[in-house]
Each structure stands twice: as structure tokens, then as C-alpha cells.
């Protein structure tokens, strides 16, 4: 699991915890509880019960025979996180963290969300466990993803539209952290991506690693060997780190993260501190986080998980960008070829796969992590295509 690179919250030079002393106490307590429960048989029994009976895992590793034929290269498999309850990978991590919150006696849960999938997943489990739920979402994102705002409210959550800054994911994280500083004695911050101060990046990776745990077992069963490459979209990095986790110690497997070309954190970022941790960050000339934009609200973040920063700098993983036009084309192609409408985020990975698969041989294998389904994006795509 590549834990050797981690020294108490650090992956190489990245990670750590750059927060006020009172918040550090909260993080230390969270780290202590996570360490206590992550290997606890009773905790894991409940976690896996809920993954099976509530989320619907394990989900399939689907052979995309039409894409494989059309692209004319490697065999293409899709890891189907889109089939999870609530429609994305986010629920894997949320189930784990809500079980921690319950054991820590929390009554109030807060979260940030970009595209709304993490917010919907958080609202879902808070409804199930009867906890108060507040979701911070950038004002711009509430407009782009109004259907997900309604879903969160339907599930009993209070959605706070953040109009500061760009009104996007970074600003939602800022407000969630402000809430935590003010209410840390009663509130559990359920962070959705593999970012933030320690222990969040390690915790999110732990709960999302079920993705690669399953895909590794499934591909060995189907093909009798490991894939040649695993691709995933990257925003903050949770689905990608989950998709990569069990392949990190398999040097024959290429790990490829795909970003929007308008938020190219891993291809153009520099080491800096954002939201309480050190990672590669897109900075402007004055040293502040740069405004970013992606047609996929979930990828609209100027930083990146610390482990991805380390994987990039160490060369273990590769990171590439695709354009909005390529993403929209991939969104439509997968829908027509396989009858699977992907999230715009996931379509980034599909778009890059289309670039590399044709140059690979027919006996090679590629897994694309389909991080979520596209229900939330259909109206937005309809408007973009009809402009």
C-alpha cells in the first residue's frame, strides 16, 4: 500500500498539518480514533456490511467491447463506481467517516462539495444515522448543479451557498474550515477528497482503496494478470488514489491521472501550502492560489492531494490534461458506444484513454475508473452542446 513513504502525515515532502493549535488538537484526536478503528474487526464488519447492503458493492469491472473495437488497441475495462448508491465513488469514504463520527459521539456533520456528489453522499448517511448536516457549496456550483442541491435538501441537509472568491470548491472548503474552527467541540468535518491536514489524506485513501482492492481481484479473475494501465480523473484526488492504491507496489502498472487543462495542478503546480497541508498548487504572480475552471465542478480545485503530489514528483504516476472539447466528445462517445452516461469528471479519464489506447497492442489491458454517473451533468451538457 506504499505506506513506507508516509511519515506521520507526509508523503515525501508533501502533506503535514499547517493549522491553528486548537484545530491541531482536533486532528490529533481524529488521527487517534482513525488509527484505533481502521483495523478494528467490529468497525470493519459494519463498514463492509454497509458497503454491501447499502452501497451495492462490489460493483462490476465491465469489459467495454465497443470502445475496445472502435479504438483498436488495448482491451478497455470500466470500474463501475457509477453504479454505487448516490451515483459516485464518494459514498465509499463517507460511509467510513460517518462510522467514525458515530463512535466519536458527533451530533453535527459538515462537509464541502464541488459537483455535489460528496454533498449528496454526506447528506445520505447523515439521514441514515440521524445527524444534523450542513453542506458548504460554492454559489457558482449551486447554479451548475442545482439538481444536486435539491437532492441534498430533500435528504434533510442545509446547503450553504458560498459567494466569496470565485464561488467554487476552494471557497466552499474555506468556509467549512471556518465552521470547524468555530464549532470543533461539537462538529465532525467529513472531508470528501484526499486533501487537507493529516489524517484526512490517509483516511480518505484508506476508505477509497476498496476500488483498487476490487479491480485488482476482478482483473486477475477475468484476464489472469494485472492491467498495463489504470486511469482516473483527478480534482482533489480521492477516486484516483482509491483506484491506484493496490497497484502502487506493482511497477508494471502505469498509473495515469487526468486533469482539466484549465486546472492543471499536477502538470503546472508548485509546492505550497493550501487548506492546512503542503501539495502542488497553482499560484498566481503574487503567490496566491490561482482561479481555476473546469466544466466538471468536481475537478475545479487549485491544489491536489499530497500523495498525488509525491507520486508525480517521484515519477511513480503520470498526469496529463485534456480539453473541454475532448471531454464533451468522450462523454457522448461512451454514452453511445456502451450505453453508459459518465459524469463529466469521469469523462476526462475516458478522453485521455482514447488518446493512448489505439497505440497499445491488442493483448494489453487498460482500466478506466468510472468515478460517477452523468445524471447530474446531462442538463449542463445539453446546454453546452446547444449553444
C-alpha positions as CSV (number, residue, x, y, z in Angstrom):
1,X,0.0,0.0,0.0
2,X,3.0,2.3,-0.3
3,X,2.8,3.3,3.4
4,X,6.6,3.3,3.6
5,X,6.6,6.8,2.0
6,X,4.4,8.2,4.8
7,X,5.9,9.6,7.9
8,X,3.0,10.8,10.1
9,X,1.1,12.6,7.5
10,X,3.8,13.2,5.0
11,X,4.3,11.6,1.5
12,X,7.8,12.7,0.6
13,X,7.8,16.4,1.2
14,X,4.1,16.8,0.9
15,X,1.2,16.6,3.4
16,X,1.6,17.5,7.1
17,X,-0.7,19.7,9.1
18,X,-0.4,23.6,8.9
19,X,-3.3,24.6,11.2
20,X,-4.0,26.6,14.4
21,X,-3.2,24.8,17.7
22,X,-6.9,24.3,18.7
23,X,-7.6,22.6,15.4
24,X,-4.4,20.5,15.7
25,X,-5.9,19.0,18.9
26,X,-9.0,18.0,16.9
27,X,-6.8,16.5,14.1
28,X,-4.7,14.6,16.7
29,X,-7.9,13.2,18.3
30,X,-9.3,12.2,14.8
31,X,-6.0,10.5,13.9
32,X,-6.0,8.6,17.2
33,X,-9.6,7.4,16.6
34,X,-9.0,6.5,13.0
35,X,-5.8,4.6,13.9
36,X,-7.9,2.8,16.6
37,X,-10.8,1.8,14.4
38,X,-9.4,1.2,10.9
39,X,-8.2,-2.3,11.9
40,X,-11.0,-2.9,14.5
41,X,-12.9,-6.1,13.4
42,X,-16.3,-4.8,14.6
43,X,-15.8,-1.4,12.8
44,X,-14.8,-3.2,9.6
45,X,-17.6,-5.6,9.8
46,X,-20.1,-2.7,10.0
47,X,-18.3,-0.8,7.2
48,X,-18.3,-3.8,4.8
49,X,-21.9,-4.7,5.7
50,X,-22.9,-1.1,4.7
51,X,-20.8,-1.2,1.5
52,X,-22.5,-4.5,0.5
53,X,-26.1,-3.9,1.7
54,X,-26.5,-0.1,1.3
55,X,-23.9,1.0,-1.3
56,X,-24.3,-2.1,-3.5
57,X,-20.6,-3.2,-3.7
58,X,-18.8,-4.9,-5.1
59,X,-19.5,-3.2,-8.4
60,X,-18.6,-4.7,-11.7
61,X,-15.4,-4.4,-13.8
62,X,-17.1,-4.1,-17.2
63,X,-15.4,-5.0,-20.4
64,X,-16.1,-2.1,-22.9
65,X,-16.2,-4.2,-26.0
66,X,-17.4,-1.5,-28.3
67,X,-14.9,1.1,-27.2
68,X,-12.2,-1.6,-27.5
69,X,-13.2,-2.3,-31.0
70,X,-13.6,1.4,-32.0
71,X,-10.2,2.4,-30.6
72,X,-8.4,-0.6,-32.0
73,X,-5.8,-1.1,-29.3
74,X,-5.7,-2.4,-25.7
75,X,-8.7,-4.0,-24.1
76,X,-10.7,-1.4,-22.1
77,X,-12.3,-2.2,-18.8
78,X,-14.5,0.2,-16.8
79,X,-14.5,0.1,-13.0
80,X,-18.2,0.9,-12.3
81,X,-18.2,3.4,-9.4
82,X,-21.2,5.0,-11.2
83,X,-23.3,2.1,-10.0
84,X,-22.9,2.9,-6.3
85,X,-25.8,4.2,-4.3
86,X,-25.8,8.0,-4.8
87,X,-24.1,7.6,-8.1
88,X,-20.3,8.0,-7.4
89,X,-17.3,6.8,-5.5
90,X,-17.8,9.4,-2.8
91,X,-20.1,7.1,-0.8
92,X,-17.2,4.7,0.0
93,X,-15.3,7.3,2.1
94,X,-18.5,8.9,3.5
95,X,-19.7,5.5,5.0
96,X,-16.3,5.0,6.7
97,X,-16.1,8.6,8.1
98,X,-19.7,8.6,9.4
99,X,-19.0,5.4,11.3
100,X,-16.0,7.2,12.9
101,X,-18.2,10.2,13.7
102,X,-20.7,8.0,15.3
103,X,-18.1,6.3,17.5
104,X,-16.7,9.8,18.4
105,X,-20.1,10.9,19.6
106,X,-20.6,13.7,17.0
107,X,-24.1,15.0,16.5
108,X,-23.4,17.6,13.8
109,X,-21.6,16.9,10.5
110,X,-20.3,19.5,8.0
111,X,-18.8,18.9,4.5
112,X,-17.7,20.8,1.4
113,X,-18.8,19.8,-2.1
114,X,-18.0,20.8,-5.7
115,X,-20.2,18.9,-8.1
116,X,-22.4,17.9,-5.3
117,X,-21.8,14.2,-5.2
118,X,-19.9,14.3,-1.9
119,X,-22.6,16.6,-0.5
120,X,-25.3,14.1,-1.6
121,X,-23.4,11.2,-0.2
122,X,-22.8,13.0,3.1
123,X,-26.5,14.1,3.3
124,X,-27.5,10.5,2.6
125,X,-25.5,8.9,5.5
126,X,-26.5,11.8,7.9
127,X,-30.1,11.0,7.1
128,X,-29.5,7.3,7.8
129,X,-27.7,8.0,11.1
130,X,-30.0,10.9,12.2
131,X,-27.3,13.5,12.3
132,X,-27.5,17.3,11.6
133,X,-25.9,18.0,8.3
134,X,-24.5,21.3,6.8
135,X,-23.0,21.3,3.3
136,X,-20.9,24.2,2.0
137,X,-21.0,24.7,-1.8
138,X,-19.7,27.5,-4.0
139,X,-22.5,29.7,-5.3
140,X,-21.4,29.2,-8.9
141,X,-21.5,25.4,-8.3
142,X,-25.0,25.6,-6.8
143,X,-26.2,27.1,-10.1
144,X,-24.4,24.5,-12.2
145,X,-25.6,21.6,-10.1
146,X,-29.0,22.8,-8.9
147,X,-30.4,19.2,-9.0
148,X,-27.8,18.0,-6.5
149,X,-28.7,21.0,-4.2
150,X,-32.3,19.8,-4.3
151,X,-31.2,16.2,-3.6
152,X,-29.2,17.3,-0.5
153,X,-32.1,19.4,0.8
154,X,-34.5,16.5,0.1
155,X,-32.2,14.4,2.3
156,X,-32.5,16.9,5.2
157,X,-29.2,18.8,4.8
158,X,-28.8,22.5,5.0
159,X,-26.9,23.8,1.9
160,X,-24.9,27.0,2.4
161,X,-24.1,28.7,-0.9
162,X,-20.7,30.4,-0.6
163,X,-20.4,33.6,-2.6
164,X,-16.9,34.6,-1.6
165,X,-14.0,34.4,-4.1
166,X,-15.0,32.5,-7.2
167,X,-17.9,30.8,-5.5
168,X,-16.3,27.4,-6.3
169,X,-14.9,24.4,-4.4
170,X,-11.9,26.2,-2.9
171,X,-14.2,28.8,-1.3
172,X,-16.5,26.1,0.0
173,X,-13.5,24.4,1.7
174,X,-12.5,27.8,3.2
175,X,-16.0,28.2,4.8
176,X,-16.2,24.6,6.0
177,X,-12.8,25.1,7.8
178,X,-14.0,28.4,9.3
179,X,-17.1,26.5,10.7
180,X,-14.8,23.8,12.1
181,X,-12.6,26.4,13.9
182,X,-15.8,27.9,15.4
183,X,-17.5,24.6,16.3
184,X,-14.8,21.9,16.6
185,X,-16.1,20.7,20.0
186,X,-19.4,19.5,18.6
187,X,-18.8,19.1,14.9
188,X,-17.3,16.4,12.7
189,X,-15.9,17.6,9.3
190,X,-16.5,14.9,6.8
191,X,-13.9,15.8,4.1
192,X,-14.6,14.4,0.7
193,X,-11.3,14.3,-1.1
194,X,-7.7,13.1,-0.3
195,X,-6.7,16.6,0.7
196,X,-6.5,18.7,3.9
197,X,-4.4,18.3,7.1
198,X,-3.3,14.9,8.3
199,X,-5.0,12.4,8.9
200,X,-7.6,13.2,6.1
201,X,-5.5,12.2,3.0
202,X,-4.6,8.9,4.6
203,X,-8.1,8.3,5.9
204,X,-9.8,9.1,2.5
205,X,-7.3,6.8,0.7
206,X,-8.0,4.0,3.2
207,X,-11.7,4.1,2.6
208,X,-11.4,4.6,-1.2
209,X,-8.8,1.9,-1.6
210,X,-11.8,-0.6,-1.9
211,X,-11.9,0.5,-5.6
212,X,-8.5,-0.9,-6.5
213,X,-8.8,-3.8,-4.0
214,X,-11.8,-5.0,-6.0
215,X,-10.5,-4.1,-9.5
216,X,-7.2,-5.9,-8.9
217,X,-9.0,-9.1,-7.8
218,X,-11.5,-8.8,-10.7
219,X,-8.9,-8.3,-13.5
220,X,-6.9,-11.2,-12.2
221,X,-10.1,-13.3,-12.3
222,X,-11.0,-12.1,-15.8
223,X,-7.6,-11.9,-17.5
224,X,-5.3,-13.8,-15.2
225,X,-2.9,-10.9,-15.0
226,X,-2.6,-7.2,-13.9
227,X,-3.6,-4.3,-16.2
228,X,-1.0,-2.4,-18.1
229,X,-2.5,1.0,-17.1
230,X,-5.1,2.4,-14.7
231,X,-6.6,5.8,-15.5
232,X,-8.7,8.1,-13.3
233,X,-9.7,11.7,-13.3
234,X,-8.1,14.0,-10.7
235,X,-9.5,17.0,-8.9
236,X,-8.6,16.7,-5.3
237,X,-7.7,13.1,-5.9
238,X,-9.9,10.8,-4.0
239,X,-11.2,8.5,-6.8
240,X,-7.7,8.4,-8.3
241,X,-5.9,7.5,-5.1
242,X,-8.5,4.8,-4.5
243,X,-8.1,3.4,-8.0
244,X,-4.3,3.5,-7.7
245,X,-3.8,2.3,-4.1
246,X,-3.4,-1.5,-4.5
247,X,-1.3,-1.1,-7.7
248,X,1.3,1.3,-6.1
249,X,3.7,-1.6,-5.4
250,X,3.2,-3.1,-8.9
251,X,5.8,-1.3,-11.1
252,X,4.4,-2.9,-14.3
253,X,1.1,-1.0,-13.9
254,X,1.1,2.6,-15.3
255,X,-0.9,4.9,-13.1
256,X,-2.3,7.8,-15.0
257,X,-4.3,10.8,-13.5
258,X,-6.2,13.1,-15.9
259,X,-6.9,16.8,-15.2
260,X,-8.7,19.6,-16.9
261,X,-6.4,21.7,-19.0
262,X,-7.8,24.8,-17.2
263,X,-6.9,23.4,-13.7
264,X,-3.6,21.6,-14.4
265,X,-2.3,21.4,-10.8
266,X,-0.1,18.4,-11.3
267,X,1.4,19.5,-14.6
268,X,2.0,23.1,-13.7
269,X,1.7,23.4,-9.9
270,X,4.5,24.3,-7.5
271,X,5.0,23.2,-3.8
272,X,2.9,25.4,-1.5
273,X,0.5,25.2,1.5
274,X,-3.2,25.3,0.9
275,X,-6.1,24.4,3.3
276,X,-3.7,23.2,6.0
277,X,-1.4,20.9,4.0
278,X,1.5,21.1,1.6
279,X,1.0,20.0,-2.0
280,X,1.4,21.1,-5.6
281,X,-0.7,24.3,-6.0
282,X,-1.5,26.6,-9.0
283,X,-0.3,30.0,-7.8
284,X,-0.6,33.5,-9.4
285,X,2.2,36.0,-9.6
286,X,1.5,37.2,-6.1
287,X,1.8,33.7,-4.6
288,X,-2.0,33.2,-4.1
289,X,-4.0,30.2,-5.3
290,X,-5.0,30.8,-9.0
291,X,-8.6,30.9,-10.1
292,X,-9.4,27.6,-11.8
293,X,-12.2,26.5,-14.1
294,X,-13.4,23.1,-15.3
295,X,-16.7,22.2,-16.9
296,X,-16.7,19.4,-14.3
297,X,-17.3,21.2,-10.9
298,X,-15.7,18.3,-9.0
299,X,-12.3,18.9,-10.7
300,X,-12.3,22.7,-10.0
301,X,-9.5,22.9,-7.4
302,X,-6.2,24.8,-7.4
303,X,-4.5,22.2,-5.2
304,X,-4.2,18.4,-5.1
305,X,-3.8,15.5,-2.6
306,X,-0.4,15.3,-1.1
307,X,0.1,11.7,-2.1
308,X,-0.6,12.6,-5.8
309,X,2.0,15.4,-5.4
310,X,4.5,12.8,-4.2
311,X,3.6,10.3,-6.9
312,X,4.1,13.0,-9.5
313,X,7.5,14.2,-8.2
314,X,8.8,10.6,-7.6
315,X,7.7,9.6,-11.1
316,X,5.5,6.6,-9.9
317,X,2.4,8.1,-11.5
318,X,1.9,10.2,-14.7
319,X,-0.5,13.1,-15.0
320,X,-2.0,14.5,-18.2
321,X,-4.6,17.1,-19.2
322,X,-7.5,17.1,-21.6
323,X,-9.6,19.9,-23.1
324,X,-13.3,20.7,-22.5
325,X,-13.9,19.7,-26.2
326,X,-12.2,16.3,-25.7
327,X,-14.2,15.7,-22.5
328,X,-17.6,16.5,-24.2
329,X,-16.7,14.2,-27.1
330,X,-15.8,11.4,-24.6
331,X,-19.0,12.0,-22.6
332,X,-21.0,11.4,-25.8
333,X,-18.9,8.6,-27.2
334,X,-19.1,6.4,-24.0
335,X,-22.9,7.1,-23.9
336,X,-23.4,6.0,-27.5
337,X,-20.9,3.1,-27.6
338,X,-21.7,1.4,-24.3
339,X,-25.0,2.8,-23.1
340,X,-23.2,4.3,-20.0
341,X,-23.6,8.1,-19.4
342,X,-20.5,9.1,-17.3
343,X,-20.0,12.0,-15.0
344,X,-18.1,14.9,-16.7
345,X,-15.3,14.3,-14.2
346,X,-15.0,10.6,-15.3
347,X,-15.2,11.6,-19.0
348,X,-11.8,13.2,-18.5
349,X,-10.2,9.8,-17.9
350,X,-12.2,8.4,-20.9
351,X,-10.9,11.2,-23.1
352,X,-7.3,10.5,-22.3
353,X,-7.7,6.8,-22.6
354,X,-8.9,7.4,-26.2
355,X,-5.5,9.1,-26.9
356,X,-3.3,6.2,-25.6
357,X,-5.3,3.0,-26.2
358,X,-5.0,3.0,-30.0
359,X,-1.2,3.0,-29.8
360,X,-1.2,0.0,-27.4
361,X,-1.2,-3.6,-28.5
362,X,-4.4,-5.8,-28.5
363,X,-3.1,-8.0,-25.8
364,X,-2.6,-5.1,-23.4
365,X,-5.3,-4.1,-20.8
366,X,-6.4,-0.7,-19.5
367,X,-8.8,0.0,-16.6
368,X,-10.6,3.3,-16.6
369,X,-12.1,4.2,-13.2
370,X,-15.6,5.5,-13.9
371,X,-15.9,7.6,-10.8
372,X,-19.5,8.5,-11.2
373,X,-22.6,8.6,-13.5
374,X,-23.7,11.6,-15.6
375,X,-27.3,12.2,-14.4
376,X,-26.1,15.4,-12.6
377,X,-24.4,16.7,-15.8
378,X,-27.0,15.9,-18.6
379,X,-28.8,19.3,-18.4
380,X,-25.4,21.2,-18.3
381,X,-24.1,19.2,-21.3
382,X,-27.4,19.7,-23.2
383,X,-27.0,23.5,-22.8
384,X,-23.3,23.4,-23.8
385,X,-23.9,21.4,-26.9
386,X,-26.8,23.6,-28.0
387,X,-25.0,26.9,-27.6
